[in-house]
């Protein structure tokens, strides 16, 4: 059966560590959406690994890892990662497989992504510039190039010419930028076609057959619920479905095969880039959280905006994902804060909102209704038993659990695999 792991905030919740922690009990770890804009960090024996495309479970030598059809695949990023892993002594040979029908991110997607965001002016989204949105746009415009097309040289060249005829018109006539050559892209990508061939499978058939044999699959999402294209803070979102339902369309499996959905939630809230953030702390408190939590993007290095825990958001994430349980990360970062706040509602234009409003005007301009709890001073980074956590830390966990209505089963108190409290 399938266990889905999903982010419940704006990404950066610590999914990489949690996937790595849960992977020991799985046979197959499968990424189901996103692209090279993901930055999943795992710390193993004091060595820090950052994964953008390769599933976080690759550090276990006996696990199979899958890049599903819902992922957009940048071959340059993929093989940079693979080469880095191989140099670190971690072989992916015979363990990493890619869906035939995943779409390719090619050089023109990255160029267009960066140009388009610049031309949005005040409406800039602050994208990573890695061509994720533009690749998904081509997919839905039906001019995308899939992995299986990429491997067939005549089909690849034909589709490349069609795509670039459209893109070069934009570059020349609208953006006044240099045009790109299909022949050059064709030649420059040959090395990747040769390397990727042995990794490609019909993943839908493979996964369903393995599940029938009794294998356990861990489905890994990227980003978070409020970056979801449908349910996130639109338009400041990513271009795919980050929610648990995306695992089915992103891997080719039935919802009937999903047995467990785990949400990962940070003990406070962070956001990278543009977009509304009601509980954001813009002064010294926010800076303390950023420094203590090392809140800098694993993909871009950009400083993350930091704020209090927003229970309104996470309660909605529990609803749309159908969460069975929550794993809380970075509880140790809150140590030493005298008073800790939890957002429980919003106020706008005389109205109280206890549920997340899809109305951008409300969400961008609301006041926050907080509950305040006492903090704790004790170092919790070496604690592995829930009963040994400070009383106020347990009260904080219990209150969040009560508001969200989902049990918090595990608490991460540090970046390494061992720093986990099982409840």
N, C-alpha and C positions, 0 to 999 in steps of 0.2 A: 504493500500500500504506500501512499504518498503522504509525507509530512511537508507542509508548506511553511516557510519562514518568511515573514513580511515585516517591513518597517511601518511603524504606526505614527510617525511624525513627518519631518521633511527630509528623511534620509539621515545618514551619519549616526544611526542609533547604536551601531556596534554589531551589525548583522554578521560581519566577517568572523568575529570571534565566536559568536553563537553558532554559526554554521560549523565552524571548526570543532567546537565543543560537542555538537550533536552528531557530527559525521562519524564518530566512532561506532555508532549503533546503526548506521545506514550502509547499504551496499553501493548505491549510486547517488551522486550529488549532481543536480542539474540546474543550471541558470536558465530562467525562463523569460527574461525581458531586459531592456536596457542595452547598454553597449560599453564602450571604453570610457564613458563618463563615470562609471561606478568606481568606487575606491574602497574595497573591503580589506581591512587591516587585520592581520593575525600575527601575534607574537608567540614564537616557539623557541624555547631555550635561549631567551634574550635576543633572538634575531627577529627582526621585523620584516614581514612580507606584506606587500600591497598588491592586491589582485584587482584588475580592471575588467578582464573578460574570463579568465580561467576561474572555475568554481573554487571556493575557499577550501573545499575538502581535499584538494590535490596533495596536501602535506601528509596525508595518510597513504602509505605506499601500496595498500591493497584495495583502494577505492577506485571505482570508475567515475569519471567526470564528464558531464555533458554540457554542450552549449546548444540550447534549444533554438527552434525556429523563430521564437519571439525576440531573440537577441539580434541586434545589428552588429555585424562582424567587421572590424577594421583589421585587415591582415597584418599591417605594420605593427599595431599595438599588440596583437596576439603573439606574433613571433618574437617581439621584444621580451614579452613576459615568459614565453617558453624558453628562450635562450638564457634569461636570467635564472629561471628555475633549474635548468640543466647545469649551469655553472655552480649553483648552490648544492648540487648533488641530488636534485629531485627530478627523476625521470618521468616524462609524461607518455613515453612510448607505450602504445597499446592500452592506454588508460584514459585518453582524452579524445572525445568524439564530437563532431559538429553536425548539426542538422543540415541536410541537403537544401532545405527550403528557407534557411536563414538568409537575410539580405546583407549584401556587402556594403560597407562604407568605403568609398573610394576618394581619391584626392579632391575631386570637385565638390564633394559633399562638405568637406572641411572648409574649403575656400568660401563656398556659398554661405555656410553657417556664420562665419566670422563677418562677412560683408553684410548679410541681412541684419544681424543684430546691431551693427554699427549704423545702418540706415534707418533703424527704428527710432533713433534719437531718444526722446524722453520715454518712449515705450520699450526701450531696450530690456531684454529679459535677463541679461547676464549669463548667457549660456557658457558652457565649457569650451565652445568652439571646436568640438571634436566631430562634428558632422552627424550627430545623433538624430536631431530633429529633421534635418534635410534628407537623411536616409529613409526615415519613416515616411516622410512626405512623398518621396519617390515610390515607396512601396504602395501607398494608397493611391497615388496617381497612376499606378500600373506601368511605370517605366523603370522600376527597380531591377537590380541584377542580383539574383540569388546565388548561393554558393555553387549549386549544380550548373547554373549558367556560366559562372566564372570558370569552371573546369572544362567546359566545352569551348575550345578556342574560337571556332567560327561563330557560335552563338554569342559568346562574350563580346567579340569585336562588333558584331551587328548591333547588339543592345547598347554597347558603349557609344557607338556613332549616333544612335537615336537620342540617347540621354544628353550627349555633349552638344548636339545640334541645338537643343533647347537651352542648355546651360550657357553655351557660348553666345547665344543671342542676348541673354540677360547680361552677361559679362560685358559684351561689346556695346550694346545699345542703351542699356539702363544704368549699369553700375560703372561703366567706363573703365573696366578692368581688363587685364590681359586674358586672352582666350587660352584654353587648354587643348592639347593635342591628343586625340584618341590613340594614335600610334605610339606616342611616348608613354601614356598610361599603360597600354597593352604590354609594351616591352618591360617597363619597370615592375609590373606585377607578375611577370612570368615566374620569378623565383618563389613567389608565394603559392602559385598554382601547383608547382611541382611538390612543394612541401605539404600542402593541405590535403592532397588527394587521398592519402591513406587514413585520414582522420574522419572522412565524410561518411555518414550513414543516413538511412531513413529512420530518424530518431523516434517518430511516432510508433512505427512497427517495433523497433528495438525495445523501447520502454514498456510497451504493453505486453510484449512477450516475456520480458524479465519480471514484470509484476505478476503475471500468471504463474511464473515459476516460484513465486513467494519472495522475491527480492524487495527490499525496502528502499524507497526513493526519498531523498531529501531535496525538495525544490527550493532553490535560492532566488529570492527576489532582490532587485537593486532599487536604489532610491527609497521612497517611502510613500505612504498613503496620500499625503497632501502634496505630492508631486505627480500623482496620477492624472492622466490626461482628462479623465471624466470627473473625478471626485476631488481633485486637488484645488489649490488656490489659483485657478485659471485667470489669466494666461501664464502665470509664473509657475509653470509645471514642466515636466518632461513630456516626451512624445509617445509614451507607451503606458500600458495598464500595469501599475506597480502593485495593485491590490491582489489578494489571493486568487481571485478568479482568473487573473492573467496566467497563472500556472497551467491551466487547462488549455487555453488557446496558444500559449507559448511553448508547449511541449507535445501537444497532440494527444492528451489523455482526457478521459471522462471525469466529470465531477464526482461520479460514483467511486472513483479510485482514491479520492482524497479522504484520509481518515483523521487528520489532525492538522490544525492551523495554529501556529505559534506567532504571536506578535512580539517584536523587539521594541522596547521603549526606553529611552534615556531618562534618567531621574530628573532632568531639567529639559529645556527645549533649545534646539539650535536650528539655524537656517543659514544656507550659503546663497549669496547672490541677492537678487531683487525680490520684491513681493512683500505683502503685509505680514506682520508678526506682532499680534496684540500684546504678548507678555514680554517683549524684548526689553532688556535692561541696557540702556545706552551709556550709563555712567560707569563709575568705578566697580559697581557690583558685577556688571557684565564683563568688564575686563578681568576681574578676578576669576570668574567662571572660565573665561577663554584661556587664561594662562594655566590655571590649575588643571583643567580638562584637556589641555593641548588641542584646542579646538581650531585646527587649521585643516583645510581640505586635503584629503589623501591624493586626490587627482590633480587639483589646481594649486594647492598651497594657500588658497585664499583664506583669510581669517573668517571664522564662522560667527554669525550674530548669535548672542546667547540671551536666554531669558528663563523665567520661572516655568515650572511644569504647567502645561495647559491640559486640564482634564476634559474640557469640552471637546477639544480635538481628538484626544485618544479614545473618548467614549464613542465618537462617530466612527473612528477607525475600527473599534471592536465590532460595531454594527455591520459595516460594509464588508469587512473581512470574515465575519463569523468566527471570531477568535475563540479558541478553546482555552488558551492560557497566555500569559505574558511573561517575558523575561526582562527584568529591569537591569540596565547597564549604568556604569559610572556613578553608583551610589557614593563611592568614596570621595568623589569630587565635592560633594556637599558638606563634607566634614569641616567643622570650624565656623560655619555660618550660623549666627545666633538665631535668626528668625528666617524660616523658609516658607515661601508662599506657593499656593496651588490655585490656579484659575478655575473657578467653578461655573462662571456665567459671564455673559457680555451685556452691556447696556448700550443702546443706541436710540436716539430720538424718543426717549421716554419709555422704551420697550425693553423688557428683560429677555435675553436669549440664553436658554439653557442647553440648546442644541446648536451645532455648527451651522452657520448660515452660508448658503451658497451665493448669496447676494454680496458681491464684491464691495459695494458701497458700505454695507453694514460692517463687514469683516475688516475693512481697511480703516474705519473711523470709530470703532466701538471703544468704550471704556471697559475695563476688566474688573469683575467682581472676584476678590480673592478670599481664601481662607488662609490664616497664618498659623504655623506650627512652630514649636520650639525645635532648635537644631541640636547637634551633638558635637562634642569635641574629641571624642576617642578615635584613635586610628583604627579603621576597620579593614585595612588592605590585606591583613593576614588571616582574617576570620573566615572559617569554612562552615561553621554551624550557625543556623539562623538564631538559635536561642542565645548565642553569645553576642549578637548585635546589640548596640546600645538601645535602651528602651525607646528613646525618641526616634531613632531610625526605624524601628519596628512600627511605631505609631504612624510614621510617614508612609510606609509601605501599606499598612492596613487601611489608611484613609484613602489612598489612591485606589486600592483594590475595591474598596466599598463604593466609591464614586463610579468607577468604570464598570463594575459588575463582572469582572473577569479575574480568576485567581492568578496571582503572581507566584510562579513556581520556582523561579531561580533569580538570584541577584548577583550581578558581576561587581566585584569590588577592586578591579584592577585589570590591566590589559592582557596579562598572560593567561594561558589555558587553565592553569591551576587556581586562579583567583576567582572562584565561583562558589556561591552559597546555595546549596540545594535546600529547598523548603519542604 
